[in-house]
Structures are given as structure tokens and as C-alpha cells.
Amino acid sequence: MKESIFHRLYDAYHQDVFQFLIYLVKNRMVAEDLSHEVYVRVLKSYDRFQGRSSEKTWLFAIAKNVAIDYFRKNAVHTSHSFDAFNWETEQLVSPLKSPETLIEMNDDMKQLLDALDKCTGDQKMVIIMRYFQELSIAETAEILKWSEGKVKTTQHRAIKQLRDLLTTSVEKEANHNES
């Protein structure tokens, strides 16, 4: 029984979960590993799934937690300190700078993802969920355990920050090309 539920969830959502993770960590192999971790957690905890949310939002909540654990672990390894990693305010920047998936993207997408790395973890998570994964405000709020108002506010601030970062980037490039 559990195995058939697992296969149904995997078949229905694996690609979405994988894409979500790859946008966060920017590395195919790491995203695959994290994706596997998501489904290990799904197998371990499906008995406790109470259906208060959709299976999709439940899976994304697990994927979000797996990604946060990954960033926390890397922050500790990188800094060699055990300071608390606050994913809500810290930037979620993958330690791997040139993933093969970015090579396949166009310049605009690369600029957007670079700018997204300069946003807070909250902002990055909301933008990826809302615009890359096309989740609704309600689904995003449910996954993040926030109010819809907080999602809207965070989204608004993220878009403003991205607009400012991308405008600055374009202006710098224009000035560089003129000189």
C-alpha cells in the first residue's frame, strides 16, 4: 500500500520538486540527492500525513525543509562555526558557482538567478514557488506556514529588490560598454 502511494506521488510530483530544488541549489547532482532525501522523508512520514493540505503542498514543504537543512549544513561547514543559520534573513546561496544547468540558460535567466541569490531566503523561496513553480499564493502560504498576507508582502519586496538589482546591473553593463 505504502509503496503504491509513494510511486504515485513520485510520478506526479518528482519533476516539480526536482526543479524547485535545482533553482535553489543550482546543481543537478545536489538537487538529485536532495530530491531523494525528500522521498525518503515522504516514506517515513506518510503515515502522519493528515490531508489538511494537498499532497503537492505537503511535498513542497518537505522539499523546502530539505533545502534549508542543506544550506544550514553548508553554512556550518563553510564557516566552521555553529552560529544559528537564519534562513528567513540569510541569503540562500549555493556554494557551487557554475552549475551545468546555468550554462544552458539564456543571459536574462542567469542574471535573474544571480539577482535572486542577493535576496533573502524568504524572498528567494517565494519567487521560486510563485513564478518558477507557479504555485498559488494560498499554496505558497501553506508550504511556508505563513499567512497569505506575508507571502504577498514578501513577494512584493522581492520583486522590488530584483527590479532594483537588475536595473543596477543593466546600468553598470551600459556604462561599461560605453567606456
GUKETI-320334 format. One record per residue (C-alpha): residue number from 1; x, y, z. Coordinates in steps of 0.02 Angstrom, whole numbers, always signed. Layout:
N
{num NUM x X y Y z Z} .
...
This chain:
179
{num 1 x +0 y +0 z +0} .
{num 2 x +134 y +125 z +55} .
{num 3 x +238 y +82 z -98} .
{num 4 x +97 y +121 z -221} .
{num 5 x +64 y +289 z -135} .
{num 6 x +250 y +327 z -146} .
{num 7 x +256 y +285 z -333} .
{num 8 x +100 y +389 z -368} .
{num 9 x +173 y +540 z -276} .
{num 10 x +342 y +517 z -358} .
{num 11 x +267 y +504 z -533} .
{num 12 x +152 y +653 z -507} .
{num 13 x +273 y +775 z -424} .
{num 14 x +453 y +720 z -446} .
{num 15 x +490 y +840 z -589} .
{num 16 x +415 y +990 z -497} .
{num 17 x +508 y +950 z -336} .
{num 18 x +670 y +923 z -431} .
{num 19 x +653 y +1089 z -525} .
{num 20 x +615 y +1181 z -362} .
{num 21 x +772 y +1109 z -284} .
{num 22 x +882 y +1143 z -435} .
{num 23 x +829 y +1327 z -437} .
{num 24 x +880 y +1337 z -253} .
{num 25 x +1045 y +1242 z -255} .
{num 26 x +1095 y +1265 z -439} .
{num 27 x +1174 y +1095 z -455} .
{num 28 x +1096 y +943 z -537} .
{num 29 x +1184 y +813 z -430} .
{num 30 x +1146 y +903 z -267} .
{num 31 x +965 y +929 z -320} .
{num 32 x +952 y +743 z -361} .
{num 33 x +1022 y +698 z -190} .
{num 34 x +904 y +818 z -103} .
{num 35 x +759 y +753 z -207} .
{num 36 x +796 y +578 z -147} .
{num 37 x +801 y +643 z +32} .
{num 38 x +628 y +719 z +5} .
{num 39 x +557 y +550 z -44} .
{num 40 x +646 y +462 z +100} .
{num 41 x +558 y +584 z +216} .
{num 42 x +394 y +556 z +124} .
{num 43 x +408 y +368 z +152} .
{num 44 x +450 y +392 z +336} .
{num 45 x +311 y +517 z +371} .
{num 46 x +165 y +475 z +255} .
{num 47 x +77 y +386 z +398} .
{num 48 x +69 y +554 z +488} .
{num 49 x +4 y +649 z +334} .
{num 50 x -172 y +701 z +385} .
{num 51 x -234 y +776 z +223} .
{num 52 x -254 y +951 z +295} .
{num 53 x -157 y +1013 z +143} .
{num 54 x -141 y +943 z -31} .
{num 55 x -8 y +812 z -59} .
{num 56 x +79 y +935 z -175} .
{num 57 x +97 y +1071 z -44} .
{num 58 x +149 y +940 z +85} .
{num 59 x +287 y +879 z -34} .
{num 60 x +347 y +1057 z -66} .
{num 61 x +351 y +1090 z +122} .
{num 62 x +463 y +938 z +142} .
{num 63 x +572 y +995 z -5} .
{num 64 x +586 y +1168 z +73} .
{num 65 x +644 y +1091 z +237} .
{num 66 x +769 y +977 z +149} .
{num 67 x +841 y +1128 z +56} .
{num 68 x +852 y +1230 z +217} .
{num 69 x +943 y +1085 z +301} .
{num 70 x +1064 y +1080 z +155} .
{num 71 x +1101 y +1267 z +167} .
{num 72 x +1119 y +1257 z +356} .
{num 73 x +1241 y +1113 z +343} .
{num 74 x +1342 y +1207 z +210} .
{num 75 x +1342 y +1367 z +314} .
{num 76 x +1412 y +1271 z +462} .
{num 77 x +1541 y +1181 z +355} .
{num 78 x +1592 y +1341 z +267} .
{num 79 x +1608 y +1450 z +421} .
{num 80 x +1665 y +1310 z +537} .
{num 81 x +1555 y +1390 z +667} .
{num 82 x +1392 y +1337 z +741} .
{num 83 x +1307 y +1505 z +736} .
{num 84 x +1122 y +1490 z +703} .
{num 85 x +1081 y +1497 z +517} .
{num 86 x +925 y +1601 z +494} .
{num 87 x +857 y +1551 z +325} .
{num 88 x +724 y +1686 z +333} .
{num 89 x +851 y +1826 z +327} .
{num 90 x +1009 y +1742 z +262} .
{num 91 x +1041 y +1728 z +77} .
{num 92 x +1020 y +1552 z +10} .
{num 93 x +1174 y +1546 z -100} .
{num 94 x +1234 y +1381 z -166} .
{num 95 x +1420 y +1356 z -134} .
{num 96 x +1434 y +1291 z -312} .
{num 97 x +1455 y +1438 z -430} .
{num 98 x +1446 y +1366 z -606} .
{num 99 x +1319 y +1228 z -618} .
{num 100 x +1295 y +1144 z -784} .
{num 101 x +1111 y +1193 z -788} .
{num 102 x +1156 y +1378 z -788} .
{num 103 x +1262 y +1353 z -943} .
{num 104 x +1104 y +1302 z -1037} .
{num 105 x +1007 y +1456 z -983} .
{num 106 x +996 y +1620 z -1076} .
{num 107 x +1082 y +1775 z -1008} .
{num 108 x +922 y +1853 z -940} .
{num 109 x +884 y +1698 z -838} .
{num 110 x +1063 y +1691 z -773} .
{num 111 x +1051 y +1875 z -720} .
{num 112 x +885 y +1842 z -634} .
{num 113 x +954 y +1692 z -538} .
{num 114 x +1110 y +1791 z -489} .
{num 115 x +1000 y +1932 z -426} .
{num 116 x +891 y +1806 z -334} .
{num 117 x +1046 y +1748 z -240} .
{num 118 x +1059 y +1925 z -169} .
{num 119 x +883 y +1917 z -97} .
{num 120 x +841 y +1846 z +74} .
{num 121 x +798 y +1663 z +92} .
{num 122 x +615 y +1710 z +116} .
{num 123 x +613 y +1812 z -44} .
{num 124 x +703 y +1680 z -146} .
{num 125 x +587 y +1543 z -86} .
{num 126 x +431 y +1644 z -127} .
{num 127 x +490 y +1695 z -301} .
{num 128 x +538 y +1516 z -345} .
{num 129 x +373 y +1446 z -280} .
{num 130 x +263 y +1580 z -358} .
{num 131 x +347 y +1611 z -526} .
{num 132 x +455 y +1460 z -564} .
{num 133 x +340 y +1326 z -491} .
{num 134 x +181 y +1427 z -523} .
{num 135 x +108 y +1391 z -352} .
{num 136 x -35 y +1500 z -293} .
{num 137 x -20 y +1623 z -150} .
{num 138 x -125 y +1504 z -44} .
{num 139 x -14 y +1354 z -86} .
{num 140 x +144 y +1454 z -52} .
{num 141 x +74 y +1514 z +115} .
{num 142 x +29 y +1336 z +163} .
{num 143 x +201 y +1267 z +118} .
{num 144 x +292 y +1405 z +214} .
{num 145 x +164 y +1403 z +357} .
{num 146 x +134 y +1589 z +333} .
{num 147 x -18 y +1699 z +309} .
{num 148 x -63 y +1744 z +131} .
{num 149 x -27 y +1925 z +178} .
{num 150 x +152 y +1882 z +224} .
{num 151 x +175 y +1792 z +57} .
{num 152 x +108 y +1943 z -37} .
{num 153 x +218 y +2064 z +61} .
{num 154 x +373 y +1956 z +39} .
{num 155 x +335 y +1936 z -146} .
{num 156 x +313 y +2123 z -167} .
{num 157 x +478 y +2160 z -78} .
{num 158 x +568 y +2025 z -178} .
{num 159 x +505 y +2094 z -343} .
{num 160 x +558 y +2270 z -292} .
{num 161 x +731 y +2206 z -239} .
{num 162 x +750 y +2107 z -401} .
{num 163 x +696 y +2257 z -504} .
{num 164 x +824 y +2367 z -415} .
{num 165 x +962 y +2237 z -432} .
{num 166 x +927 y +2203 z -616} .
{num 167 x +911 y +2389 z -657} .
{num 168 x +1079 y +2423 z -572} .
{num 169 x +1155 y +2276 z -665} .
{num 170 x +1093 y +2339 z -834} .
{num 171 x +1154 y +2516 z -797} .
{num 172 x +1327 y +2451 z -748} .
{num 173 x +1335 y +2350 z -908} .
{num 174 x +1283 y +2500 z -1013} .
{num 175 x +1414 y +2610 z -930} .
{num 176 x +1547 y +2476 z -954} .
{num 177 x +1504 y +2460 z -1139} .
{num 178 x +1516 y +2648 z -1164} .
{num 179 x +1691 y +2661 z -1091} .
